[in-house]
Amino acid sequence: MTSTPPATTPPTGVPAPADRIAIDTSRPHPARVYDWFLGGKDNYPVDEELGRQIVALEPQTKYCARHNRWLMQRATRHLARTGTRQFLDIGTGIPTAPNLHTVAQRVNPEARVVYVDNDPIVLAHAEALLTSTPEGATAYLQADAREPDRIAELARDVLDFTEPVAVSLIALLHFIPDADGAYEVVGKLMEALPSGSHLVLTQLAGDFDVERTAQAVEMYRAGGVTLVPRTKEETERFFTSTGLQLVEPGIVWLPDWQPHLGVDEERDGTPVPLYAGVGRKP
Ligand SMILES: C[S@@+](CC[C@H](N)C(=O)[O-])C[C@H]1O[C@@H](n2cnc3c(N)ncnc32)[C@H](O)[C@@H]1O
């Protein structure tokens, strides 16, 4: 690294106390509905209401949300163990232990992690993301994934873009329609990074149970949230369109991505209709 900013310095926006951040509780927000699925306390009645509707439609949703967190842990462990020491996690969500930096820094205490989310509730709770080891660094950046150039510019305060960075877009891209530039966002982020960088993503499947997924999309739409399921081929295009090489086992159902790396995971064979994949920039 050319310069070493002090650990836990956010590149922008020091998290303010929750009561000084404007939180819109009149409509559900993806971060808070997901928090409800995970059994968290940082959600409001509107979030719980949508969460309950989704669980009534798909009773395994809470199990799927937990599997999504376990995938984050497995992918982070894999990357940290194979030498990645910088992480850019976009669409971080409300902190949920263990957070990505804890997993990465358990493998390599020097790991540096920049978290990004556009929801003020995540900013309000961001202190929990800033508990770095002294050797490493963590930072939180309040930004929209649809501004990849701004994210790259600000993340450079903490991450060295001449060394590989793992970008994680975990359960994020299904909130970004193609028309809002989902593929371009991934392309721009990976373009800014050197060879040996990685992309980790999970994506709600559009070719699992088409009818029920359409009902879920409608429930989110009624709550003012756009949800974009994608087929396996459409998910794979995030990697192929940016020239990334898929890490084994390729794009698979989320629990099937390198399950041997799991720690304390529950597995009962229930289908999880999310795709997962990790790709490496050659
Ligand atoms: C389902 S949560 C996933 C959280 C975490 N990545 C995980 O998998 O556990 C999706 C997160 O993406 C964030 N998000 C959605 N659209 C976004 C955007 N355009 N820019 C930044 N964050 C976004 C939401 O606020 C939410 O925190």
The ligand as an SDF file (V2000), in Angstrom:
LIG
                    3D

 27 29  0  0  0  0  0  0  0  0999 V2000
  -31.0040   -7.7970    1.1950 C   0  0  0  0  0  0  0  0  0  0  0  0
  -29.8950   -6.6350    1.8250 S   0  0  0  0  0  0  0  0  0  0  0  0
  -28.3620   -7.5320    1.7140 C   0  0  0  0  0  0  0  0  0  0  0  0
  -27.3700   -7.1750    2.7900 C   0  0  0  0  0  0  0  0  0  0  0  0
  -26.0440   -7.9290    2.7520 C   0  0  0  0  0  0  0  0  0  0  0  0
  -25.3420   -7.6940    1.5090 N   0  0  0  0  0  0  0  0  0  0  0  0
  -26.2600   -9.3990    2.9310 C   0  0  0  0  0  0  0  0  0  0  0  0
  -26.3050  -10.0960    1.9140 O   0  0  0  0  0  0  0  0  0  0  0  0
  -26.4010   -9.8600    4.0510 O   0  0  0  0  0  0  0  0  0  0  0  0
  -29.7050   -5.4950    0.4470 C   0  0  0  0  0  0  0  0  0  0  0  0
  -28.9670   -4.2380    0.8120 C   0  0  0  0  0  0  0  0  0  0  0  0
  -28.6880   -3.5020   -0.3860 O   0  0  0  0  0  0  0  0  0  0  0  0
  -28.9180   -2.1370   -0.1290 C   0  0  0  0  0  0  0  0  0  0  0  0
  -29.2030   -1.4670   -1.4180 N   0  0  0  0  0  0  0  0  0  0  0  0
  -30.2670   -1.6430   -2.2390 C   0  0  0  0  0  0  0  0  0  0  0  0
  -30.1540   -0.8440   -3.3130 N   0  0  0  0  0  0  0  0  0  0  0  0
  -28.9930   -0.1650   -3.1800 C   0  0  0  0  0  0  0  0  0  0  0  0
  -28.3280    0.8160   -3.9700 C   0  0  0  0  0  0  0  0  0  0  0  0
  -28.8410    1.2410   -5.1230 N   0  0  0  0  0  0  0  0  0  0  0  0
  -27.1470    1.3130   -3.5220 N   0  0  0  0  0  0  0  0  0  0  0  0
  -26.6130    0.8790   -2.3400 C   0  0  0  0  0  0  0  0  0  0  0  0
  -27.2050   -0.0350   -1.5510 N   0  0  0  0  0  0  0  0  0  0  0  0
  -28.3780   -0.5530   -1.9630 C   0  0  0  0  0  0  0  0  0  0  0  0
  -30.0860   -2.1120    0.8210 C   0  0  0  0  0  0  0  0  0  0  0  0
  -30.1630   -0.8890    1.5540 O   0  0  0  0  0  0  0  0  0  0  0  0
  -29.7670   -3.3040    1.7030 C   0  0  0  0  0  0  0  0  0  0  0  0
  -28.9850   -2.9250    2.8040 O   0  0  0  0  0  0  0  0  0  0  0  0
  1  2  1  0
  2  3  1  0
  2 10  1  0
  3  4  1  0
  4  5  1  0
  5  6  1  0
  5  7  1  0
  7  8  2  0
  7  9  1  0
 10 11  1  0
 11 12  1  0
 11 26  1  0
 12 13  1  0
 13 14  1  0
 13 24  1  0
 14 15  1  0
 14 23  1  0
 15 16  2  0
 16 17  1  0
 17 18  1  0
 17 23  2  0
 18 19  1  0
 18 20  2  0
 20 21  1  0
 21 22  2  0
 22 23  1  0
 24 25  1  0
 24 26  1  0
 26 27  1  0
M  CHG  2   2   1   9  -1
M  END
$$$$
